[in-house]
Amino acid sequence: MTSRGSQRQDAPNQPTNPVGLVTYARDMAEIRMAVVGAGSWGTTVASLAAANTPTVLWARRDSVVESINTNHVNPDYISGVALSPGLRATSSLSEAVSTADVVVMAVPSQGFRQVLTEAKSHIRAWVPIVSLAKGLEAGSMLRMSQVANEVMPGHPVAVLTGPNLASEISVCQPAASVVAIDDAVIATALQELFSTPTFRVYTNPDVVGCEIAGVVKNVIAIAAGMAKGMGFGDNTRASLITRGLAEMTRLAVALGGDPVSLAGLAGMGDLIATCSSQSSRNTSVGMRLGAGEALADILGSTTMVAEGVRSSAIVLELAQQYGVDMPITEQVVAVCHNGLSASEGLLSLMSRRSRPEAQL
């Protein structure tokens, strides 16, 4: 099991009976999936999976369940999008997960442990847990795969991540993603479950690198949004993306991740998409901060969760623990949590001591 004091030592994703898992993955004629969390991305992933395999989506509110089961829509989160007719929803967590062969966790990072703990007694042995959350747990600074390993020891844990804006994927625009897990057999099985003609899924054994990329890109997206909100153009955004990638890579490598993953879909791909899209929740928050709005007003005006706001302070704390320099993250924290204005944060970044670009 992962120690809260050690970020490098992940609990192994392999169960104590890997042969049983191989047989399980190979022999399942029809793999049943449960998706826990009916936000925009959870609903989108559930709808994609339902085209391939029987899928149940857990939602907290009965009104959401009724909309999905009766009208095949989730107007609260992805309005106007027709969901797969095979998707079924329920407000009973035990009903959703008790017969599932794969459990996909699509709840925000700060509720991840609580919901998974509630589901734990209803999930059968060996069932893989797949995390969609891109955040770190407050206090422990753990990634969601580490939280899952603590709550569900012996279960394989995977991460689905990449440049995946729900607003585009839900209407079948072509996109690609990565399923990260260090078990090749389970990776291939999950790859097949999530893949559709418009959603191409790759595998990657580097859980650490892929997961850290997904966390940090939300923070950098807030910075990119602030620049746009202040009226700056493509040069500024490109500079923030590029230097943000350097920050992301430094932290991932310090935690044991593979730098190659940061140049792939989970890293560069997700960073570019999130920083370039106004439909990104984190970029939108940044734009409004850059335009001078107060963070409390911004967060109070939406039901969507911008993971980067809360994660920024945790990322910075983790970076400081490992001696990793993350100046963009530092300024995002200063703006979001310490009362600095976006313009003051930009001035601080631009006045830093000059250094060689190759010096990561």
C-alpha positions as CSV (number, residue, x, y, z in Angstrom):
1,M,0.0,0.0,0.0
2,T,1.2,3.5,-0.8
3,S,2.5,5.5,2.2
4,R,1.1,9.0,2.5
5,G,4.7,10.1,3.1
6,S,6.1,8.7,-0.1
7,Q,4.9,9.8,-3.6
8,R,7.4,7.6,-5.4
9,Q,6.4,4.2,-3.9
10,D,3.1,3.4,-5.6
11,A,1.2,0.4,-4.4
12,P,1.4,-2.2,-7.2
13,N,-1.5,-2.3,-9.6
14,Q,-1.2,-6.1,-9.8
15,P,-3.4,-8.1,-7.5
16,T,-2.1,-11.0,-5.5
17,N,-3.6,-13.4,-8.1
18,P,-2.5,-12.0,-11.5
19,V,-3.2,-15.3,-13.3
20,G,-6.9,-15.0,-12.2
21,L,-7.0,-11.5,-13.6
22,V,-5.6,-12.6,-16.9
23,T,-8.2,-15.3,-17.2
24,Y,-10.9,-12.8,-16.1
25,A,-9.9,-10.3,-18.8
26,R,-9.6,-13.0,-21.5
27,D,-12.7,-15.0,-20.8
28,M,-15.3,-12.3,-20.2
29,A,-17.8,-12.6,-23.1
30,E,-19.6,-9.4,-22.0
31,I,-17.8,-7.1,-19.6
32,R,-20.2,-5.0,-17.5
33,M,-19.2,-1.4,-16.7
34,A,-20.2,1.0,-14.0
35,V,-19.4,4.7,-14.3
36,V,-19.6,6.5,-10.9
37,G,-20.3,10.2,-11.4
38,A,-22.7,11.8,-14.0
39,G,-20.9,15.1,-14.7
40,S,-20.1,16.0,-18.3
41,W,-17.1,13.7,-18.7
42,G,-18.5,10.8,-16.7
43,T,-21.7,10.9,-18.7
44,T,-19.7,11.1,-22.0
45,V,-17.5,8.2,-21.1
46,A,-20.5,6.1,-20.0
47,S,-22.2,6.9,-23.3
48,L,-19.1,5.9,-25.3
49,A,-18.8,2.6,-23.3
50,A,-22.5,1.8,-23.7
51,A,-22.0,1.5,-27.4
52,N,-19.6,-1.4,-26.7
53,T,-20.7,-3.1,-23.5
54,P,-23.6,-3.0,-20.9
55,T,-23.0,0.2,-18.9
56,V,-24.7,1.7,-15.8
57,L,-24.1,5.3,-14.8
58,W,-24.5,6.4,-11.2
59,A,-25.9,9.9,-10.5
60,R,-26.7,11.4,-7.2
61,R,-29.9,13.1,-8.2
62,D,-33.0,11.2,-9.2
63,S,-33.9,14.0,-11.8
64,V,-30.6,13.2,-13.7
65,V,-31.4,9.5,-13.6
66,E,-34.9,10.0,-14.9
67,S,-33.6,12.3,-17.8
68,I,-31.1,9.7,-18.9
69,N,-33.4,6.7,-18.6
70,T,-36.4,8.3,-20.1
71,N,-35.1,10.8,-22.7
72,H,-31.4,9.7,-23.1
73,V,-30.1,13.1,-22.2
74,N,-28.3,14.8,-19.3
75,P,-29.3,18.4,-19.7
76,D,-27.6,19.5,-16.5
77,Y,-24.1,18.8,-17.8
78,I,-24.1,18.1,-21.6
79,S,-27.3,19.8,-22.8
80,G,-28.6,18.9,-26.2
81,V,-26.5,15.7,-26.6
82,A,-28.3,12.4,-27.3
83,L,-26.7,9.7,-25.2
84,S,-26.4,6.1,-26.2
85,P,-29.8,4.4,-26.0
86,G,-28.1,1.4,-24.2
87,L,-26.9,3.5,-21.3
88,R,-28.8,3.0,-18.0
89,A,-28.6,5.3,-15.0
90,T,-29.3,4.7,-11.3
91,S,-29.1,6.7,-8.1
92,S,-28.2,3.5,-6.1
93,L,-24.4,3.2,-5.8
94,S,-24.6,-0.4,-4.7
95,E,-26.8,-1.3,-7.7
96,A,-24.4,0.4,-10.1
97,V,-21.2,-1.3,-9.0
98,S,-22.3,-4.7,-7.5
99,T,-22.4,-6.5,-10.8
100,A,-19.7,-4.5,-12.6
101,D,-16.6,-6.0,-14.1
102,V,-15.0,-2.6,-14.4
103,V,-15.7,0.4,-12.2
104,V,-14.9,3.9,-13.6
105,M,-14.6,6.7,-11.1
106,A,-15.8,10.0,-12.6
107,V,-16.1,12.0,-9.4
108,P,-13.9,15.1,-8.6
109,S,-10.7,14.4,-6.8
110,Q,-11.8,15.8,-3.4
111,G,-14.8,13.5,-3.3
112,F,-13.0,10.5,-4.8
113,R,-12.0,8.7,-1.6
114,Q,-15.4,9.1,0.1
115,V,-17.4,7.8,-2.9
116,L,-15.0,4.9,-3.5
117,T,-15.1,4.0,0.2
118,E,-18.9,3.9,0.0
119,A,-18.8,1.7,-3.0
120,K,-16.0,-0.6,-1.7
121,S,-18.2,-3.2,0.0
122,H,-20.3,-3.7,-3.1
123,I,-17.4,-4.1,-5.6
124,R,-16.3,-7.7,-6.3
125,A,-12.7,-8.9,-5.9
126,W,-10.3,-8.2,-8.8
127,V,-12.5,-5.7,-10.5
128,P,-10.3,-3.0,-12.1
129,I,-10.8,0.6,-11.0
130,V,-10.4,3.3,-13.7
131,S,-9.9,7.0,-12.6
132,L,-11.1,9.9,-14.8
133,A,-10.3,12.5,-12.1
134,K,-7.4,15.0,-12.8
135,G,-6.5,16.2,-9.3
136,L,-4.6,15.6,-6.1
137,E,-6.1,14.8,-2.7
138,A,-5.9,17.6,-0.2
139,G,-3.7,16.8,2.8
140,S,-2.2,13.6,1.5
141,M,-1.2,15.1,-1.9
142,L,-1.9,11.6,-3.4
143,R,-2.9,11.0,-7.0
144,M,-6.2,9.3,-7.5
145,S,-4.6,6.0,-8.5
146,Q,-2.8,6.1,-5.2
147,V,-6.1,6.8,-3.3
148,A,-7.7,3.9,-5.1
149,N,-4.8,1.6,-4.2
150,E,-5.3,2.6,-0.5
151,V,-9.1,2.2,-0.5
152,M,-9.1,-0.9,-2.8
153,P,-5.9,-2.9,-2.2
154,G,-5.5,-5.8,-4.6
155,H,-7.5,-4.2,-7.3
156,P,-5.8,-3.1,-10.5
157,V,-6.0,0.6,-11.0
158,A,-5.9,2.5,-14.3
159,V,-6.2,6.1,-15.5
160,L,-8.0,7.3,-18.6
161,T,-6.6,10.7,-19.6
162,G,-5.7,12.9,-22.6
163,P,-7.1,15.8,-24.6
164,N,-10.7,14.9,-23.9
165,L,-13.1,17.9,-23.9
166,A,-16.5,16.4,-23.2
167,S,-18.3,19.0,-25.3
168,E,-16.5,17.7,-28.4
169,I,-16.3,13.9,-27.7
170,S,-20.0,13.7,-26.7
171,V,-21.0,14.8,-30.2
172,C,-18.5,12.3,-31.8
173,Q,-15.8,14.7,-32.9
174,P,-12.6,12.6,-33.5
175,A,-10.3,12.5,-30.4
176,A,-7.7,10.3,-28.8
177,S,-6.9,9.3,-25.2
178,V,-4.6,7.1,-23.1
179,V,-5.4,4.3,-20.7
180,A,-2.5,4.1,-18.3
181,I,-1.9,0.9,-16.3
182,D,1.2,-1.3,-15.9
183,D,-0.7,-4.5,-16.7
184,A,-0.7,-5.1,-20.5
185,V,-3.6,-7.5,-20.5
186,I,-5.9,-5.3,-18.6
187,A,-4.7,-2.3,-20.6
188,T,-5.7,-4.0,-23.9
189,A,-9.1,-5.0,-22.5
190,L,-9.9,-1.4,-21.3
191,Q,-8.6,0.0,-24.6
192,E,-11.2,-2.1,-26.4
193,L,-14.0,-1.1,-24.0
194,F,-13.5,2.6,-24.4
195,S,-12.6,2.7,-28.1
196,T,-15.2,3.8,-30.7
197,P,-14.9,4.8,-34.4
198,T,-14.4,8.5,-33.3
199,F,-12.5,7.9,-30.0
200,R,-9.1,6.3,-30.4
201,V,-7.5,4.9,-27.2
202,Y,-3.8,4.2,-26.7
203,T,-2.2,2.3,-23.8
204,N,0.7,3.5,-21.6
205,P,2.3,1.7,-18.6
206,D,3.4,5.0,-17.0
207,V,0.6,5.8,-14.6
208,V,2.6,8.4,-12.7
209,G,3.6,10.5,-15.7
210,C,0.1,10.4,-17.3
211,E,-1.6,11.2,-14.1
212,I,0.6,14.1,-13.1
213,A,0.2,15.5,-16.6
214,G,-3.5,15.6,-16.2
215,V,-3.3,17.3,-12.8
216,V,-0.8,20.0,-13.8
217,K,-2.3,20.9,-17.1
218,N,-5.4,22.2,-15.3
219,V,-3.2,24.6,-13.4
220,I,-1.4,25.8,-16.5
221,A,-4.8,26.2,-18.2
222,I,-5.9,28.7,-15.5
223,A,-2.7,30.7,-16.3
224,A,-3.4,30.6,-20.1
225,G,-7.0,31.7,-19.4
226,M,-5.8,34.6,-17.3
227,A,-3.6,35.8,-20.2
228,K,-6.5,35.6,-22.6
229,G,-8.8,37.4,-20.1
230,M,-6.2,40.2,-20.0
231,G,-6.4,40.6,-23.7
232,F,-3.1,38.9,-24.7
233,G,-2.8,36.7,-27.8
234,D,-1.3,33.6,-29.2
235,N,2.4,34.3,-28.4
236,T,1.6,34.6,-24.7
237,R,-0.5,31.4,-24.7
238,A,2.2,29.5,-26.6
239,S,4.8,30.7,-24.1
240,L,2.7,29.6,-21.2
241,I,1.9,26.2,-22.8
242,T,5.6,25.5,-23.5
243,R,7.0,26.6,-20.2
244,G,4.0,24.9,-18.5
245,L,5.0,21.7,-20.2
246,A,8.5,22.1,-18.7
247,E,7.0,22.5,-15.2
248,M,4.8,19.4,-15.8
249,T,7.7,17.4,-16.9
250,R,10.0,18.4,-14.0
251,L,7.4,17.3,-11.5
252,A,6.5,14.1,-13.2
253,V,10.1,13.0,-13.6
254,A,10.8,13.9,-9.9
255,L,8.0,11.5,-8.9
256,G,9.2,8.7,-11.1
257,G,7.3,9.4,-14.4
258,D,8.6,8.8,-17.9
259,P,9.3,12.2,-19.7
260,V,8.1,10.5,-23.0
261,S,4.6,10.4,-21.6
262,L,4.7,14.2,-21.1
263,A,5.3,14.6,-24.8
264,G,2.3,12.5,-25.7
265,L,-1.5,12.7,-25.4
266,A,-1.6,12.7,-21.6
267,G,0.9,15.6,-21.5
268,M,1.3,17.9,-24.4
269,G,-1.9,16.8,-26.1
270,D,-4.1,17.5,-23.0
271,L,-2.2,20.7,-22.2
272,I,-2.8,22.2,-25.7
273,A,-6.4,21.3,-25.8
274,T,-7.2,22.6,-22.4
275,C,-5.3,25.8,-22.8
276,S,-6.8,26.5,-26.2
277,S,-10.4,25.9,-25.5
278,Q,-12.9,28.3,-24.0
279,S,-15.1,25.3,-23.1
280,S,-12.4,24.1,-20.7
281,R,-13.6,24.9,-17.2
282,N,-10.1,25.8,-16.0
283,T,-9.4,28.0,-18.9
284,S,-12.8,29.7,-18.4
285,V,-12.0,30.4,-14.8
286,G,-8.7,31.9,-15.8
287,M,-10.2,34.1,-18.4
288,R,-12.7,35.5,-15.9
289,L,-9.9,36.0,-13.3
290,G,-7.9,37.8,-16.0
291,A,-10.8,40.1,-16.7
292,G,-10.9,41.1,-13.0
293,E,-13.7,38.9,-11.6
294,A,-13.4,37.6,-8.0
295,L,-12.8,33.8,-7.7
296,A,-15.6,33.4,-5.3
297,D,-18.1,34.9,-7.8
298,I,-16.7,32.8,-10.6
299,L,-17.0,29.5,-8.7
300,G,-20.4,30.4,-7.3
301,S,-21.8,30.9,-10.8
302,T,-21.3,27.3,-12.1
303,T,-22.0,23.8,-11.1
304,M,-18.9,22.6,-13.0
305,V,-15.7,21.7,-11.0
306,A,-12.5,23.4,-12.1
307,E,-10.0,21.0,-10.6
308,G,-7.1,23.3,-11.2
309,V,-8.2,25.9,-8.6
310,R,-8.0,23.6,-5.7
311,S,-5.2,21.4,-7.1
312,S,-2.9,24.3,-7.7
313,A,-2.0,24.8,-4.1
314,I,-1.5,21.0,-3.6
315,V,0.7,20.8,-6.8
316,L,2.8,23.6,-5.5
317,E,3.2,22.0,-2.0
318,L,4.2,18.7,-3.7
319,A,6.7,20.5,-5.9
320,Q,8.3,22.2,-3.0
321,Q,8.5,18.9,-1.1
322,Y,10.5,17.5,-4.1
323,G,12.5,20.7,-4.8
324,V,10.9,21.2,-8.2
325,D,10.7,24.8,-9.6
326,M,7.2,25.6,-10.8
327,P,6.9,29.4,-11.3
328,I,3.7,29.4,-13.3
329,T,2.0,27.2,-10.8
330,E,3.3,29.5,-8.0
331,Q,1.6,32.5,-9.6
332,V,-1.7,30.7,-10.2
333,V,-1.7,29.8,-6.5
334,A,-0.9,33.5,-5.6
335,V,-3.9,34.7,-7.7
336,C,-6.4,32.0,-6.8
337,H,-5.5,31.8,-3.1
338,N,-3.4,34.7,-1.9
339,G,-5.2,37.7,-3.4
340,L,-2.7,38.6,-6.1
341,S,-4.1,40.1,-9.3
342,A,-3.6,38.4,-12.6
343,S,-1.6,41.3,-13.9
344,E,0.7,41.2,-10.9
345,G,1.2,37.5,-11.4
346,L,2.2,38.0,-15.0
347,L,4.6,40.8,-14.0
348,S,6.2,38.4,-11.5
349,L,6.7,35.7,-14.1
350,M,8.2,38.1,-16.7
351,S,10.6,39.6,-14.2
352,R,12.2,36.3,-13.2
353,R,16.0,35.8,-13.6
354,S,16.9,34.8,-17.1
355,R,18.0,31.2,-17.6
356,P,18.9,28.7,-20.5
357,E,15.8,27.2,-22.0
358,A,17.3,23.7,-21.9
359,Q,17.6,23.9,-18.1
360,L,14.5,22.1,-17.1
